[in-house]
Amino acid sequence: MRRDPPASGLTLGTYRDLWAGPITELNPPLRFLEPKQRLEISLADAERLGLKHGEAVLVSQNGSSVEAEVQIRERVSEGVVFLIEGTAEGNANGLLDGGPVQVEITKLTEARA
């Protein structure tokens, strides 16, 4: 089976989710609000990479990686992807390097093969 190399050239942006952080991590009644990491991506980029809404992916940059669920969004521009800052698991801050970075997106099933 032929495997293509991971796609690259997508610029990573981050955003802060209202429920990411200590308010949900330290408050048991609010833990159900704690966000899981998701990769927000344009329809064009998702189609080019063969990604489907809800699919598990690995987002990598310079030896660090984060697992995320694909969320296709109309408002996301082509060539840019977004992850959540401050999540307890899979924090996007681990991929940042003080400025814009390019990331590779790999389907999780391919990353584990």
All heavy atoms as an XYZ file, in Angstrom:
857
protein
N       0.832     -1.169      0.000
C       0.000      0.000      0.000
C       0.887      1.246      0.000
O       1.780      1.390      0.818
C      -0.891     -0.026      1.241
C      -1.776      1.157      1.361
S      -2.873      0.872      2.778
C      -3.022      2.514      3.349
N       0.627      2.144     -0.928
C       1.412      3.371     -1.045
C       0.919      4.410     -0.046
O      -0.267      4.677      0.047
C       1.268      3.928     -2.454
C       2.140      5.103     -2.698
C       1.979      5.588     -4.134
N       2.228      7.008     -4.104
C       1.370      7.938     -4.437
N       0.191      7.614     -4.876
N       1.675      9.200     -4.367
N       1.858      5.000      0.707
C       1.499      6.070      1.636
C       2.155      7.355      1.187
O       3.357      7.407      0.980
C       1.985      5.747      3.044
C       1.010      4.968      3.812
C       1.342      4.785      5.247
N       2.302      5.714      5.792
C       2.672      5.729      7.039
N       2.163      4.882      7.872
N       3.554      6.580      7.479
N       1.352      8.412      1.032
C       1.898      9.714      0.695
C       2.517     10.325      1.940
O       2.086     10.045      3.061
C       0.790     10.646      0.186
C       0.226     10.155     -1.134
O       0.998      9.569     -1.918
O      -0.979     10.338     -1.375
N       3.524     11.180      1.765
C       4.096     11.840      2.936
C       3.062     12.774      3.560
O       2.134     13.213      2.898
C       5.273     12.637      2.352
C       4.974     12.762      0.909
C       4.145     11.598      0.525
N       3.214     13.075      4.854
C       2.268     13.978      5.490
C       2.237     15.325      4.777
O       3.261     15.796      4.304
C       2.817     14.143      6.912
C       3.746     13.008      7.115
C       4.250     12.611      5.760
N       1.055     15.909      4.711
C       0.907     17.213      4.075
C       1.490     18.283      4.980
O       1.436     18.193      6.192
C      -0.564     17.490      3.814
N       2.087     19.294      4.380
C       2.629     20.389      5.171
C       2.254     21.705      4.518
O       1.565     21.739      3.514
C       4.149     20.250      5.295
O       4.735     20.291      4.016
N       2.745     22.752      5.082
C       2.496     24.060      4.502
C       1.247     24.747      5.022
O       0.820     25.738      4.463
N       0.659     24.246      6.091
C      -0.495     24.904      6.694
C      -0.016     25.701      7.902
O       0.686     25.185      8.761
C      -1.549     23.886      7.113
C      -2.181     23.105      5.965
C      -3.040     21.967      6.498
C      -3.004     24.021      5.095
N      -0.397     26.960      7.962
C       0.013     27.826      9.062
C      -0.918     27.614     10.248
O      -2.130     27.612     10.098
C      -0.020     29.303      8.632
O       0.852     29.468      7.506
C       0.432     30.217      9.746
N      -0.316     27.441     11.428
C      -1.082     27.203     12.639
C      -1.483     28.509     13.305
O      -0.650     29.378     13.543
C      -0.261     26.358     13.627
C      -0.915     26.110     14.987
C      -2.185     25.293     14.840
C       0.072     25.417     15.916
N      -2.758     28.614     13.610
C      -3.278     29.690     14.446
C      -3.899     29.049     15.667
O      -4.254     27.872     15.652
N      -3.992     29.789     16.752
C      -4.619     29.259     17.960
C      -5.684     30.227     18.454
O      -5.704     31.395     18.081
C      -3.587     29.050     19.084
O      -2.998     30.297     19.428
C      -2.518     28.050     18.665
N      -6.566     29.712     19.276
C      -7.559     30.550     19.923
C      -7.834     29.994     21.304
O      -7.545     28.844     21.599
C      -8.851     30.637     19.095
C      -9.610     29.343     18.975
C     -10.667     29.057     19.825
C      -9.269     28.398     18.010
C     -11.372     27.861     19.721
C      -9.966     27.212     17.896
C     -11.017     26.954     18.748
O     -11.698     25.776     18.643
N      -8.361     30.843     22.156
C      -8.666     30.454     23.531
C     -10.140     30.114     23.644
O     -10.990     30.944     23.369
C      -8.304     31.608     24.465
C      -8.408     31.305     25.907
C      -7.255     30.440     26.320
N      -7.335     30.229     27.760
C      -6.430     29.608     28.440
N      -5.359     29.160     27.841
N      -6.559     29.422     29.711
N     -10.453     28.895     24.026
C     -11.828     28.480     24.268
C     -12.228     28.960     25.671
O     -11.441     28.888     26.607
C     -11.924     26.951     24.182
C     -13.342     26.451     24.256
O     -13.901     26.435     25.380
O     -13.901     26.075     23.207
N     -13.426     29.434     25.813
C     -13.918     29.951     27.088
C     -13.754     28.940     28.217
O     -13.475     29.300     29.354
C     -15.398     30.336     26.945
C     -16.115     30.800     28.208
C     -15.500     32.109     28.697
C     -17.586     30.976     27.941
N     -13.910     27.644     27.903
C     -13.899     26.614     28.944
C     -12.565     25.901     29.078
O     -12.464     24.927     29.824
C     -15.027     25.634     28.696
C     -16.355     26.308     28.702
C     -17.161     26.529     27.623
C     -17.013     26.901     29.819
N     -18.283     27.215     27.998
C     -18.217     27.455     29.352
C     -16.708     27.027     31.172
C     -19.118     28.114     30.181
C     -17.603     27.685     31.998
C     -18.781     28.216     31.513
N     -11.529     26.348     28.380
C     -10.202     25.728     28.516
C      -9.466     26.405     29.657
O      -9.285     27.614     29.662
C      -9.418     25.889     27.219
N      -9.046     25.637     30.621
C      -8.278     26.193     31.726
C      -8.763     25.721     33.078
O      -9.586     24.812     33.194
N      -8.254     26.367     34.110
C      -8.511     25.910     35.475
C      -9.978     25.943     35.892
O     -10.389     25.173     36.748
C      -7.698     26.861     36.349
C      -6.914     27.723     35.458
C      -7.319     27.466     34.057
N     -10.776     26.823     35.296
C     -12.172     26.907     35.720
C     -12.900     25.577     35.532
O     -13.735     25.199     36.348
C     -12.912     28.057     35.011
C     -14.233     28.327     35.725
C     -13.148     27.758     33.552
C     -14.813     29.683     35.442
N     -12.573     24.835     34.486
C     -13.211     23.526     34.293
C     -12.357     22.394     34.837
O     -12.898     21.402     35.319
C     -13.507     23.269     32.805
O     -12.330     23.468     32.042
C     -14.599     24.176     32.305
N     -11.038     22.535     34.793
C     -10.159     21.470     35.279
C     -10.298     21.260     36.787
O     -10.225     20.134     37.272
C      -8.704     21.799     34.952
C      -8.385     21.763     33.479
C      -7.003     22.301     33.179
O      -6.125     22.267     34.069
O      -6.801     22.771     32.057
N     -10.500     22.335     37.536
C     -10.524     22.253     38.997
C     -11.935     22.235     39.589
O     -12.087     22.183     40.800
C      -9.744     23.429     39.585
C      -8.280     23.532     39.130
C      -7.643     24.794     39.672
C      -7.500     22.296     39.567
N     -12.943     22.272     38.748
C     -14.314     22.317     39.219
C     -15.078     21.110     38.666
O     -15.582     21.153     37.545
C     -14.958     23.628     38.761
C     -16.257     23.894     39.454
O     -16.910     22.990     39.954
N     -16.644     25.162     39.471
N     -15.182     20.030     39.433
C     -15.808     18.805     38.930
C     -17.182     18.989     38.274
O     -17.439     18.369     37.242
C     -15.882     17.901     40.166
C     -14.734     18.350     41.011
C     -14.663     19.848     40.798
N     -18.076     19.829     38.807
C     -19.372     19.973     38.140
C     -19.281     20.594     36.736
O     -20.209     20.467     35.950
C     -20.166     20.900     39.075
C     -19.512     20.761     40.404
C     -18.062     20.512     40.100
N     -18.167     21.247     36.429
C     -18.015     21.887     35.117
C     -17.130     21.104     34.147
O     -16.952     21.520     33.012
C     -17.443     23.297     35.280
C     -18.314     24.296     36.032
C     -17.611     25.636     36.137
C     -19.660     24.455     35.348
N     -16.585     19.980     34.575
C     -15.654     19.229     33.708
C     -16.266     18.802     32.387
O     -15.562     18.660     31.402
C     -15.100     18.018     34.446
C     -14.029     18.424     35.403
C     -13.058     17.309     35.704
N     -12.168     17.779     36.751
C     -12.013     17.186     37.918
N     -12.653     16.071     38.173
N     -11.204     17.691     38.811
N     -17.576     18.626     32.349
C     -18.210     18.230     31.087
C     -18.079     19.328     30.025
O     -18.216     19.068     28.833
C     -19.679     17.868     31.299
C     -20.594     19.047     31.488
C     -21.308     19.561     30.420
C     -20.720     19.651     32.733
C     -22.140     20.650     30.590
C     -21.549     20.733     32.914
C     -22.262     21.242     31.834
N     -17.765     20.544     30.430
C     -17.585     21.654     29.498
C     -16.162     21.749     28.946
O     -15.911     22.490     28.003
C     -17.917     22.990     30.185
C     -19.368     23.167     30.611
C     -19.500     24.403     31.492
C     -20.261     23.273     29.402
N     -15.233     21.009     29.547
C     -13.833     21.067     29.139
C     -13.690     20.650     27.674
O     -14.097     19.558     27.292
C     -13.012     20.139     30.038
C     -11.535     20.302     29.901
C     -10.798     19.482     30.945
O     -11.403     18.603     31.586
O      -9.610     19.727     31.103
N     -13.116     21.519     26.841
C     -13.036     21.200     25.408
C     -11.974     20.151     25.105
O     -10.932     20.079     25.751
C     -12.669     22.529     24.769
C     -11.918     23.254     25.837
C     -12.545     22.829     27.134
N     -12.262     19.345     24.115
C     -11.288     18.403     23.559
C     -10.640     19.092     22.365
O     -11.281     19.886     21.671
C     -11.970     17.106     23.110
C     -12.709     16.401     24.217
C     -11.777     15.910     25.282
C     -12.548     15.153     26.348
N     -11.960     15.260     27.658
N      -9.402     18.784     22.116
C      -8.680     19.456     21.028
C      -9.312     19.152     19.685
O      -9.666     18.013     19.398
C      -7.212     19.028     21.021
C      -6.332     19.830     20.115
C      -6.346     21.329     20.398
O      -7.136     22.052     19.814
N      -5.481     21.758     21.294
N      -9.464     20.186     18.889
C     -10.004     20.028     17.538
C      -9.185     20.863     16.575
O      -8.672     21.921     16.922
C     -11.482     20.402     17.488
C     -11.789     21.810     17.891
C     -13.300     22.052     17.893
N     -13.590     23.320     18.497
C     -14.045     23.497     19.734
N     -14.251     22.457     20.504
N     -14.286     24.698     20.196
N      -9.085     20.359     15.364
C      -8.385     21.047     14.283
C      -9.427     21.695     13.397
O     -10.190     20.994     12.734
C      -7.543     20.057     13.467
C      -6.863     20.658     12.242
C      -5.651     21.473     12.665
C      -6.478     19.580     11.265
N      -9.485     23.005     13.399
C     -10.405     23.711     12.524
C      -9.677     23.974     11.212
O      -8.574     24.516     11.201
C     -10.888     25.007     13.175
C     -11.707     24.721     14.417
C     -12.482     25.911     14.921
O     -12.418     26.999     14.314
O     -13.169     25.749     15.945
N     -10.297     23.565     10.110
C      -9.656     23.583      8.799
C     -10.690     23.966      7.738
O     -11.880     23.705      7.902
C      -9.021     22.195      8.509
C      -8.167     22.203      7.255
C     -10.066     21.093      8.493
C      -7.317     20.937      7.087
N     -10.221     24.577      6.655
C     -11.124     24.959      5.565
C     -11.574     23.722      4.796
O     -10.898     22.686      4.788
C     -10.432     25.931      4.611
O      -9.442     25.254      3.857
N     -12.691     23.855      4.117
C     -13.202     22.763      3.293
C     -12.201     22.405      2.195
O     -11.934     21.225      1.947
C     -14.551     23.139      2.678
C     -15.176     22.104      1.746
C     -15.414     20.789      2.465
C     -16.485     22.634      1.164
N     -11.605     23.417      1.563
C     -10.642     23.167      0.475
C      -9.434     22.377      0.968
O      -9.000     21.418      0.322
C     -10.193     24.488     -0.149
N      -8.875     22.766      2.123
C      -7.717     22.047      2.661
C      -8.102     20.645      3.108
O      -7.351     19.687      2.907
C      -7.081     22.816      3.819
C      -6.305     24.037      3.354
O      -5.738     24.013      2.245
O      -6.268     25.030      4.111
N      -9.272     20.495      3.710
C      -9.734     19.171      4.136
C      -9.877     18.243      2.935
O      -9.443     17.086      2.976
C     -11.051     19.283      4.892
N     -10.457     18.749      1.865
C     -10.612     17.927      0.657
C      -9.260     17.564      0.070
O      -9.038     16.429     -0.335
C     -11.469     18.663     -0.370
C     -12.928     18.701     -0.004
C     -13.776     19.491     -0.989
O     -13.226     20.227     -1.837
O     -15.015     19.381     -0.887
N      -8.333     18.527      0.024
C      -7.005     18.278     -0.533
C      -6.261     17.203      0.258
O      -5.542     16.380     -0.293
C      -6.201     19.586     -0.541
C      -4.794     19.460     -1.102
C      -4.093     20.803     -1.209
N      -4.018     21.551      0.037
C      -3.098     21.353      0.985
N      -2.194     20.413      0.837
N      -3.092     22.092      2.073
N      -6.467     17.190      1.582
C      -5.785     16.228      2.443
C      -6.581     14.941      2.653
O      -6.121     14.030      3.325
C      -5.489     16.871      3.805
C      -4.587     18.100      3.778
C      -4.499     18.716      5.166
C      -3.212     17.747      3.257
N      -7.791     14.890      2.104
C      -8.622     13.697      2.266
C      -9.159     13.532      3.672
O      -9.358     12.410      4.139
N      -9.419     14.642      4.359
C      -9.909     14.598      5.733
C     -11.418     14.770      5.773
O     -11.989     15.509      4.982
C      -9.263     15.712      6.561
C      -7.741     15.694      6.654
C      -7.244     16.903      7.418
C      -7.255     14.407      7.290
N     -12.032     14.086      6.735
C     -13.473     14.181      6.930
C     -13.765     14.765      8.305
O     -12.984     14.581      9.246
C     -14.108     12.793      6.818
C     -13.969     12.186      5.450
C     -14.558     10.804      5.408
C     -14.308     10.198      4.033
N     -14.418      8.770      4.036
N     -14.899     15.431      8.415
C     -15.354     16.001      9.681
C     -15.413     14.899     10.738
O     -15.947     13.817     10.498
C     -16.729     16.642      9.475
C     -17.141     17.532     10.593
N     -16.745     18.845     10.682
C     -17.899     17.297     11.684
C     -17.262     19.382     11.759
N     -17.964     18.465     12.388
N     -14.829     15.127     11.904
C     -14.849     14.164     12.995
C     -13.704     13.170     13.000
O     -13.549     12.413     13.954
N     -12.894     13.181     11.964
C     -11.771     12.240     11.856
C     -10.645     12.632     12.814
O     -10.387     13.804     13.043
C     -11.282     12.261     10.414
C     -10.327     11.174     10.061
C     -10.159     11.059      8.556
O     -10.261     12.067      7.836
O      -9.917      9.935      8.111
N      -9.951     11.641     13.358
C      -8.820     11.881     14.256
C      -7.544     12.106     13.445
O      -7.266     11.361     12.505
C      -8.636     10.703     15.202
N      -6.797     13.162     13.813
C      -5.553     13.489     13.121
C      -4.453     13.794     14.132
O      -4.710     14.043     15.309
C      -5.714     14.700     12.173
C      -6.630     14.378     11.013
C      -6.177     15.934     12.919
N      -3.232     13.778     13.631
C      -2.061     14.173     14.395
C      -1.525     15.442     13.749
O      -1.260     15.463     12.548
C      -1.015     13.060     14.343
C       0.123     13.125     15.336
C      -0.403     12.997     16.756
C       1.129     12.024     15.056
N      -1.403     16.511     14.526
C      -0.879     17.780     14.047
C       0.535     17.901     14.594
O       0.740     17.857     15.816
C      -1.750     18.965     14.535
C      -1.233     20.279     13.979
C      -3.205     18.749     14.157
N       1.531     18.013     13.704
C       2.933     17.972     14.114
C       3.703     19.193     13.656
O       3.427     19.761     12.599
C       3.618     16.739     13.517
O       2.913     15.573     13.834
N       4.702     19.548     14.473
C       5.609     20.643     14.136
C       6.900     20.432     14.901
O       6.896     20.347     16.130
C       4.964     21.992     14.500
C       5.650     23.210     13.950
C       6.788     23.721     14.822
O       6.812     23.560     16.024
N       7.758     24.341     14.196
N       7.999     20.317     14.172
C       9.334     20.261     14.775
C       9.465     19.224     15.888
O       9.979     19.510     16.955
C       9.709     21.652     15.283
C      11.202     21.777     15.528
O      12.002     21.075     14.930
N      11.580     22.673     16.412
N       8.949     18.030     15.659
C       9.098     16.945     16.621
C       8.026     16.870     17.700
O       7.987     15.930     18.464
N       7.168     17.875     17.803
C       6.062     17.860     18.763
C       4.772     17.580     18.013
O       4.645     17.940     16.848
C       5.940     19.209     19.469
O       7.089     19.479     20.231
N       3.813     16.946     18.695
C       2.547     16.657     18.022
C       1.389     16.694     19.010
O       1.569     16.550     20.217
C       2.600     15.307     17.319
O       2.836     14.278     18.250
N       0.209     16.911     18.454
C      -1.033     16.988     19.219
C      -2.090     16.205     18.459
O      -2.194     16.330     17.237
C      -1.473     18.474     19.350
C      -2.874     18.592     19.889
C      -0.497     19.249     20.214
N      -2.872     15.402     19.165
C      -3.999     14.713     18.549
C      -5.204     15.637     18.576
O      -5.415     16.370     19.553
C      -4.335     13.428     19.307
C      -3.292     12.356     19.135
C      -3.672     11.046     19.803
O      -4.881     10.821     20.088
O      -2.764     10.245     20.043
N      -5.986     15.608     17.503
C      -7.160     16.480     17.406
C      -8.226     15.830     16.541
O      -7.950     14.900     15.786
C      -6.757     17.826     16.818
N      -9.437     16.356     16.650
C     -10.552     15.921     15.820
C     -10.791     16.979     14.749
O     -10.832     18.174     15.049
C     -11.804     15.759     16.679
C     -13.003     15.300     15.897
C     -14.221     15.142     16.783
O     -14.225     14.220     17.616
O     -15.167     15.947     16.630
N     -10.957     16.564     13.513
C     -11.166     17.488     12.395
C     -12.533     18.147     12.504
O     -13.546     17.463     12.677
C     -11.036     16.749     11.042
C     -11.434     17.655      9.885
C      -9.625     16.213     10.860
N     -12.539     19.456     12.383
C     -13.760     20.256     12.330
C     -13.655     21.149     11.099
O     -12.823     22.069     11.072
C     -13.915     21.117     13.587
C     -13.991     20.315     14.869
C     -15.297     19.560     14.997
O     -16.362     20.137     14.904
N     -15.192     18.258     15.190
N     -14.415     20.870     10.070
C     -14.377     21.666      8.837
C     -15.232     22.909      9.051
O     -16.388     22.807      9.454
C     -14.861     20.839      7.640
C     -13.936     19.624      7.453
C     -14.933     21.688      6.382
C     -14.408     18.613      6.443
N     -14.626     24.074      8.787
C     -15.292     25.352      9.039
C     -15.240     26.241      7.815
O     -14.176     26.427      7.214
C     -14.629     26.095     10.199
C     -14.582     25.335     11.490
C     -15.918     25.405     12.185
N     -15.793     24.891     13.540
C     -16.548     23.929     14.034
N     -17.469     23.376     13.285
N     -16.390     23.519     15.258
N     -16.366     26.851      7.474
C     -16.421     27.788      6.345
C     -15.607     29.043      6.613
O     -15.039     29.626      5.705
C     -17.874     28.190      6.069
C     -18.696     27.098      5.444
C     -20.121     27.547      5.162
O     -20.395     28.770      5.217
O     -20.948     26.676      4.887
N     -15.547     29.476      7.864
C     -14.880     30.735      8.190
C     -13.351     30.657      8.188
O     -12.683     31.676      8.280
C     -15.372     31.240      9.539
C     -14.901     30.404     10.704
C     -15.357     30.975     12.050
N     -14.810     30.224     13.141
C     -15.440     29.257     13.776
N     -16.652     28.921     13.409
N     -14.864     28.610     14.765
N     -12.801     29.457      8.098
C     -11.340     29.298      8.103
C     -10.822     29.465      6.683
O     -11.306     28.832      5.749
C     -10.940     27.924      8.687
C      -9.441     27.703      8.572
C     -11.393     27.812     10.136
N      -9.803     30.320      6.540
C      -9.202     30.564      5.234
C      -8.341     29.390      4.804
O      -7.750     28.700      5.646
C      -8.327     31.821      5.275
O      -9.100     32.944      5.601
N      -8.239     29.195      3.519
C      -7.389     28.143      2.976
C      -5.935     28.419      3.356
O      -5.478     29.556      3.341
C      -7.539     28.116      1.455
C      -6.973     26.882      0.810
C      -7.336     26.784     -0.662
O      -8.285     27.445     -1.110
O      -6.640     26.014     -1.353
N      -5.215     27.371      3.738
C      -3.807     27.493      4.100
C      -3.549     27.736      5.580
O      -2.413     27.807      6.013
N      -4.632     27.862      6.363
C      -4.514     28.118      7.799
C      -5.346     27.087      8.550
O      -6.416     26.704      8.098
C      -5.030     29.535      8.151
C      -4.939     29.805      9.638
C      -4.279     30.592      7.367
N      -4.851     26.635      9.701
C      -5.611     25.750     10.585
C      -5.558     26.324     11.999
O      -4.653     27.094     12.326
C      -5.060     24.302     10.582
C      -5.251     23.651      9.229
C      -3.604     24.246     11.001
N      -6.518     25.943     12.812
C      -6.582     26.449     14.182
C      -6.720     25.324     15.178
O      -7.440     24.345     14.935
C      -7.776     27.408     14.347
C      -7.584     28.705     13.643
C      -8.024     28.860     12.349
C      -6.952     29.768     14.275
C      -7.846     30.056     11.680
C      -6.771     30.966     13.617
C      -7.220     31.118     12.312
N      -6.026     25.475     16.326
C      -6.144     24.586     17.474
C      -6.457     25.436     18.702
O      -6.209     26.643     18.715
C      -4.831     23.830     17.715
C      -4.410     22.798     16.674
C      -3.006     22.287     16.972
C      -5.391     21.639     16.628
N      -6.947     24.780     19.763
C      -7.293     25.473     21.002
C      -6.064     25.588     21.908
O      -5.345     24.621     22.115
C      -8.400     24.714     21.760
C      -9.611     24.479     20.869
C      -8.802     25.463     23.029
C     -10.639     23.548     21.480
N      -5.867     26.776     22.472
C      -4.837     26.985     23.496
C      -5.377     26.562     24.860
O      -6.569     26.679     25.115
C      -4.498     28.470     23.611
C      -3.760     29.067     22.486
C      -3.461     30.540     22.746
O      -3.682     31.022     23.882
O      -3.011     31.196     21.815
N      -4.494     26.116     25.721
C      -4.834     25.908     27.120
C      -5.639     24.683     27.458
O      -6.138     24.579     28.580
N      -5.784     23.727     26.549
C      -6.511     22.507     26.893
C      -5.647     21.638     27.797
O      -4.417     21.670     27.723
C      -6.894     21.700     25.637
O      -5.722     21.417     24.890
C      -7.895     22.454     24.776
N      -6.295     20.878     28.672
C      -5.556     20.007     29.585
C      -4.783     18.942     28.818
O      -3.645     18.623     29.139
C      -6.511     19.362     30.584
N      -5.400     18.390     27.776
C      -4.748     17.390     26.937
C      -4.575     17.953     25.533
O      -5.484     18.567     24.993
C      -5.598     16.122     26.863
C      -5.709     15.385     28.163
C      -6.547     14.126     28.034
O      -6.584     13.536     26.941
O      -7.173     13.753     29.028
N      -3.421     17.761     24.942
C      -3.196     18.198     23.574
C      -3.173     19.702     23.413
O      -3.718     20.242     22.464
N      -2.518     20.385     24.313
C      -2.459     21.840     24.282
C      -1.695     22.327     23.053
O      -0.563     21.930     22.808
C      -1.779     22.337     25.556
C      -1.930     23.811     25.766
O      -2.117     24.567     24.828
N      -1.826     24.219     27.008
N      -2.304     23.225     22.282
C      -1.684     23.755     21.065
C      -0.422     24.552     21.358
O       0.433     24.696     20.485
C      -2.681     24.626     20.309
N      -0.278     25.065     22.560
C       0.896     25.867     22.896
C       2.196     25.083     22.733
O       3.244     25.664     22.505
C       0.792     26.401     24.320
C      -0.369     27.347     24.512
O      -1.023     27.743     23.545
N      -0.659     27.691     25.746
N       2.117     23.758     22.834
C       3.305     22.923     22.672
C       3.858     22.917     21.252
O       4.994     22.512     21.032
N       3.082     23.386     20.286
C       3.534     23.413     18.893
C       4.067     24.781     18.478
O       4.705     24.908     17.447
C       2.390     23.027     17.951
C       1.775     21.650     18.145
C       0.640     21.447     17.154
C       2.816     20.558     17.990
N       3.767     25.797     19.267
C       4.148     27.160     18.890
C       5.618     27.412     19.164
O       6.213     26.833     20.058
C       3.279     28.167     19.637
C       1.782     28.043     19.349
C       0.999     29.007     20.227
C       1.485     28.301     17.883
N       6.189     28.332     18.406
C       7.613     28.629     18.530
C       7.838     30.147     18.485
O       8.725     30.621     17.812
C       8.380     27.933     17.396
C       9.879     27.935     17.618
O      10.306     28.148     18.764
O      10.608     27.736     16.636
N       6.975     30.899     19.153
C       7.144     32.339     19.217
C       6.675     33.108     17.992
O       6.833     34.307     17.913
N       6.136     32.444     17.023
C       5.655     33.107     15.814
C       4.897     32.112     14.974
O       4.664     30.985     15.399
N       4.508     32.506     13.773
C       3.774     31.571     12.908
C       4.613     30.324     12.600
O       5.813     30.424     12.362
C       3.529     32.376     11.637
C       3.706     33.793     12.027
C       4.677     33.806     13.161
N       3.980     29.173     12.670
C       4.659     27.916     12.354
C       3.853     27.155     11.312
O       2.635     27.313     11.219
C       4.869     27.027     13.602
C       5.788     27.699     14.599
C       3.558     26.661     14.261
N       4.530     26.357     10.554
C       3.904     25.472      9.576
C       3.764     24.107     10.234
O       4.671     23.639     10.916
C       4.780     25.348      8.319
C       5.043     26.661      7.618
C       3.796     27.204      6.945
O       3.193     26.516      6.139
N       3.413     28.412      7.276
N       2.611     23.474     10.039
C       2.354     22.173     10.651
C       2.082     21.116      9.595
O       1.721     21.433      8.463
C       1.176     22.232     11.653
C       1.529     23.078     12.853
C      -0.100     22.724     10.989
N       2.271     19.875      9.979
C       1.930     18.724      9.151
C       0.706     18.062      9.753
O       0.595     17.943     10.969
C       3.081     17.718      9.120
C       4.333     18.237      8.459
C       5.443     17.210      8.458
O       5.322     16.169      9.158
O       6.431     17.436      7.764
N      -0.215     17.631      8.905
C      -1.433     16.960      9.345
C      -1.394     15.532      8.817
O      -1.226     15.312      7.626
C      -2.703     17.654      8.787
C      -2.659     19.160      8.983
C      -3.954     17.016      9.376
C      -2.655     19.624     10.398
N      -1.546     14.570      9.716
C      -1.553     13.161      9.351
C      -2.769     12.504      9.974
O      -3.043     12.727     11.153
C      -0.278     12.461      9.887
O       0.866     13.206      9.504
C      -0.177     11.048      9.354
N      -3.479     11.700      9.186
C      -4.587     10.936      9.767
C      -4.020     10.045     10.852
O      -2.957      9.441     10.678
C      -5.275     10.094      8.697
C      -6.045     10.897      7.690
C      -6.731      9.988      6.704
C      -7.431     10.770      5.631
N      -8.158      9.908      4.696
N      -4.689      9.958     11.961
C      -4.173      9.193     13.097
C      -4.003      7.734     12.761
O      -3.064      7.093     13.197
C      -5.104      9.366     14.297
C      -4.457      9.221     15.665
C      -3.180     10.001     15.791
C      -5.414      9.587     16.750
N      -4.865      7.178     11.915
C      -4.729      5.781     11.521
C      -3.433      5.566     10.737
O      -2.792      4.542     10.855
C      -5.924      5.321     10.677
O      -6.105      6.217      9.588
C      -7.184      5.263     11.507
N      -3.023      6.565      9.924
C      -1.776      6.472      9.177
C      -0.567      6.686     10.082
O       0.468      6.063      9.895
C      -1.743      7.511      8.046
C      -2.738      7.251      6.957
C      -2.791      8.361      5.918
O      -1.997      9.307      6.006
O      -3.632      8.265      5.008
N      -0.696      7.563     11.072
C       0.410      7.858     11.973
C       0.769      6.645     12.809
O       1.915      6.455     13.174
C       0.052      9.038     12.879
N      -0.209      5.796     13.112
C       0.024      4.615     13.948
C       0.430      3.395     13.148
O       0.817      2.391     13.700
C      -1.228      4.309     14.762
C      -1.481      5.365     15.822
C      -2.644      5.007     16.684
N      -2.789      6.016     17.717
C      -3.932      6.334     18.283
N      -5.030      5.715     17.931
N      -3.983      7.243     19.207
N       0.324      3.468     11.817
C       0.638      2.318     10.974
C       2.126      2.089     10.880
O       2.932      2.882     11.118
C       0.055      2.526      9.579
